[in-house]
Amino acid sequence: MLYREAGQFKTSYSADQAMLTITLDRWFVFGLTAFAIIGVPLLASEYIIGSILVPVLILSIAALGLNILTGYCGQLSLGTGAFMAAGAYLAYKIATNITWMPIWLVIPLAGLCAAAIGIAFGLPSLRIKGFYLAVATLAAQFFLLWLFVKVPWFVNNSISGVPPAPPRSIFGIQVTGAAAGNEAKYLFVLAFVIVLAWIARNMARSRIGRSWMAIRDMDIAAELVGIRPLPTKLSAFAISSFYCGVAGALWALCYINSVEPTAFDINRSFQVLFMIIVGGLGSVLGSFLGAAFIFLLPIVLNSAPGWFGYSIASDTITHIEFMLFGVLIIFFLIVEPHGLARLWQIAKEKLRLWPFPY
Amino acid sequence: MFTKKLVTAGVAAAIAAGAVGVVQAEEGQFIPALTYRTGPYAPGGIPTANGFTDYFRLVNERDGGVNGVKFIVEECEYGYETDRGVECYDRLKDKHGGATVISPYSTGTTYALIDKATADKIPILSMGYGRTSAADGRVFPYIFNFPATYWSQATAVVQYIANEMGGLEALKGQRFAFIYLDHPYGKEPIPTLDILAERFGFTYDKYPVPFATGTEQKSIWLQIRRTKPAYVIMWGWGVMNATAVKEAANIKFDMSKFIGNWWSASEQDVLPAGDGAIGYKGATFNGSGTDYKIFEDIMGVSGLSDDGDRGTVLYNRGMVNAAYIVEAVRLAQEKYGKGKRVTGEQVRWAFENLDLSAEDIEGLGLTGLMPPTKVTCLNHEGTSPAILIQQWNGKTWEIITDWIPAMTDVVRPLIEQDAAQYAQENNITPRTCS
C-alpha cells in the first residue's frame, strides 16, 4: 500500500521535527484544508455550510480549548460555557464600542479577555484537584453568566438584554451578523480554526505541551524534575480560555447572530466535555471528531427518517434520538475508551503494516 | 448470527412502520412548525404545538384550505434550545416551495432569527412574546408581535391593579412585588415598570428567580411574607410558575392579589398547587375551555392530536396563532391571486394590513378566543393592545374582566427608543410608513 514510512528518509533536523512526518499524511491534511477552503464553498449547500459546518467548526475550537486544559493538562473544567460567554459578551462590547477595530482583531482580543478571566478562575487549581477543581470551575460557570445578565453595561444597556450581533466586514464582505452570507461566515470561521488548530498541534508537541502532560500524568514527579506547577497550570487555563473565548465570540457573532446567555449555559459546558471524551482526550484530531459527532449525531438521527420518506411524529423522533444518542455514546466508550481519535490511529497503524497484521 | 437477525428484524419493522406514513410531495402553503414536545419546557410546548397544528388540519379538512390551497405543516422538534431552533429554521425554510411564516414560541430563538428571517424575507409571528421593540414596523418590517407586547401587558396589569384599588391615584405609596425569571424574557417589563412606578408613585421589589434553578423560591416568598406587598406580579415560564403558585399558597398569600403574565397562567401552572391555587389570576388574550363554535367543527376532523389538552389555555393560544396565519394567507391571496400559493413576502404585506373585526372573528367561530386586531405598517403589535384577566377557580380559568387597554402613551416611546438603538447598531435605515 501507499501508506507507509519505508523509504521516506529525513536528511535534516527540521524534516525530522516536522508536524506531519509521513508524506501521505501531509498530502492528506493539505488536501483536506484546500478542499475545505475552496471545494466546500463551491459544492456544499447553504444549509450544510450555515447550519452544519459553521457550528461544528466553532465547537471544534471550544473542544480544542477544553482539550488543552483537560486532555493535555489534566485539569477537569466545567466552565467552558462561561468562558465562551466571556468571549461572546466582550467581543460584542469591543466591536460596538471601538468601531474602527477590524473584526479579525476583535475576536482574538475577546479571547484574551476570556484568558484573563480563565487565569483568575484557574488560580485554585494549584491547591485543589480533580472533582473539587471541577466544582470551582462550575462556580465560574454560574458566576460569569449571572454577571453578564446582571450588569447591563456588557450589552450597552440594551433594554432587551439580547443584543444582535454587530455587522462587520473584511475586505468589504460582511462576515458577522445575520445578513452575512454563509460562505463568508464559513471562511471567516475556518481561518480561525486552521490557525488555532495549527497552534494547538504545535503547542502539544513543544516544551509547554510536554510540561502540561507531565503535570497531568503525575504532578509531584513533574515538580521534581523541574516543572513549575503554577505557571504550567495557569498557562493551560489561559490558553484554554482563550480558545473557548474565541469560540464563544464566533458562536454569537457568526452563528446565532445574537449575544444570548442561554447559549452558554451549563449544558454547553457538558456538551463540550462530552465532545473531548468521545473524540479523544489529549488529541487535536479528537476535538474535531468529537465536535462533529456530538453536534451532528442528533441532527442526523432527527432528519434521517425524512431522507427515506418516512413521516414519524416529531416528538417520537426526538425520543428515539435521545435513546440512540445515549446508546451510541456508551457503545463508543465501551469499544474504544480512548475516543474516536484512537480509532483513527489504530486504522493508520493497521494500514502501515498491511498486508501483514499481527 | 443473532445480531444479524436482530438487525434484519429491526430494518423490516422500520420499513413496515414507515410504509404507512410515506410523505407525499404536494403543492401547498408551507407552514414550518418549530415545536418543543420534549425537554424541560415540554409541558408548555405540547399543548401549544397541538393547538397550532390541529387548526391547520381543521382548515384543510373543513374548507379544503384557503381557496383550495391546502396547508402543509411540518414539525421540527428543537427542545426550546436556541441553536437547535436555528438549525430547524434553516432545515425547513426552503422546503415545499418555501416557508410562509415562522412562529418559534421561544423568545431566545426569536431573537436569533430576527435578522435571519428578515434577510430571507420570511415573516416571524411571535404572538405576544419575543422582542418587544419589534412592534416598530419601520425598523422590523418582518417581525410581528400582535396582539400585545410584554410592555403593553405590564402596563395593562398595573391598570388592572389600579382598577381594583379604586383608580390610578390609589397606586400612590403602594408596594408591589415583581417576581421574574432571570432571563431576557423575565427582565423585559422592568423598564416599563420603572416608568410606571415613577409616574404613579408606587414602589416595587424585584425578585429574580435563577434560570437554572426555577424551583428554589423559599427565600423569595419568605421576604414577600415579611414585606406584605399589596400585589405580586409574576413573569415566569416553565416549572418556575407552578413552584411560585405553590409557595404563595404555602405562605397563605391572598391568591387574588397574585397576577401572572400570559405565560404564567395556564392549567399546568396551577394544578400542582391543588386547592391552594384557587383565586390565582393571570393575564391572557385568549379564552380557554371548549365552549366555542370552533370546537364543534373540530370534533369531526381526523388525525388530531390526542393529548387531552383541548381547551386548555395554551392549546387555544396555539389555535389563535394558527388562525392569525390562516387569515393573513387569505388576505394575501385576495391581493395577489385567489387559489394561488403566496410567498412569505406577500404574507408579510397581509400581516401589515390585517384588520380582524369582531364580525370577522364571529364568522370564524372564534369569538371569545381571539381579540379583534388591527395591524399597521407602523405598529406591529396592533393598534389597540389590551389584555383580559382570568382567574383560576379550581377547575377552569374564568375570565373576570373586560378588555383592559394598555397604556400605549407609556409603551410606544420606549418601543421607538429601543428600535432606534437597534437600527443604529445595525446600520438599518428605518423605512417610512406613510
Chai-1 contact restraints between the chains, C-beta under 6 A:
chainA,res_idxA,chainB,res_idxB,connection_type,confidence,min_distance_angstrom,max_distance_angstrom,comment,restraint_id
A,Y47,B,D90,contact,1.0,0.0,6.0,A-B,restraint_1
A,G50,B,D90,contact,1.0,0.0,6.0,A-B,restraint_2
A,S51,B,E87,contact,1.0,0.0,6.0,A-B,restraint_3
A,S51,B,D90,contact,1.0,0.0,6.0,A-B,restraint_4
A,I159,B,P191,contact,1.0,0.0,6.0,A-B,restraint_5
A,I159,B,D418,contact,1.0,0.0,6.0,A-B,restraint_6
A,S160,B,R131,contact,1.0,0.0,6.0,A-B,restraint_7
A,S160,B,P184,contact,1.0,0.0,6.0,A-B,restraint_8
A,G161,B,P184,contact,1.0,0.0,6.0,A-B,restraint_9
A,G161,B,K187,contact,1.0,0.0,6.0,A-B,restraint_10
A,V162,B,Y111,contact,1.0,0.0,6.0,A-B,restraint_11
A,V162,B,P184,contact,1.0,0.0,6.0,A-B,restraint_12
A,P164,B,D115,contact,1.0,0.0,6.0,A-B,restraint_13
A,A178,B,D115,contact,1.0,0.0,6.0,A-B,restraint_14
A,A178,B,K116,contact,1.0,0.0,6.0,A-B,restraint_15
A,A178,B,A119,contact,1.0,0.0,6.0,A-B,restraint_16
A,A179,B,A119,contact,1.0,0.0,6.0,A-B,restraint_17
A,I256,B,T82,contact,1.0,0.0,6.0,A-B,restraint_18
A,I256,B,V86,contact,1.0,0.0,6.0,A-B,restraint_19
A,I256,B,A112,contact,1.0,0.0,6.0,A-B,restraint_20
A,N257,B,A112,contact,1.0,0.0,6.0,A-B,restraint_21
A,N257,B,D115,contact,1.0,0.0,6.0,A-B,restraint_22
A,S258,B,Y111,contact,1.0,0.0,6.0,A-B,restraint_23
A,S258,B,A112,contact,1.0,0.0,6.0,A-B,restraint_24
A,E260,B,G108,contact,1.0,0.0,6.0,A-B,restraint_25
A,T262,B,G108,contact,1.0,0.0,6.0,A-B,restraint_26
A,A263,B,T82,contact,1.0,0.0,6.0,A-B,restraint_27
A,G309,B,V22,contact,1.0,0.0,6.0,A-B,restraint_28
A,G309,B,V23,contact,1.0,0.0,6.0,A-B,restraint_29
A,Y310,B,G18,contact,1.0,0.0,6.0,A-B,restraint_30
A,S311,B,G21,contact,1.0,0.0,6.0,A-B,restraint_31
A,S311,B,V23,contact,1.0,0.0,6.0,A-B,restraint_32
A,S314,B,E75,contact,1.0,0.0,6.0,A-B,restraint_33
A,S314,B,E77,contact,1.0,0.0,6.0,A-B,restraint_34
A,D315,B,R37,contact,1.0,0.0,6.0,A-B,restraint_35
A,D315,B,T38,contact,1.0,0.0,6.0,A-B,restraint_36
A,D315,B,E77,contact,1.0,0.0,6.0,A-B,restraint_37
A,T318,B,T38,contact,1.0,0.0,6.0,A-B,restraint_38
A,T318,B,E77,contact,1.0,0.0,6.0,A-B,restraint_39
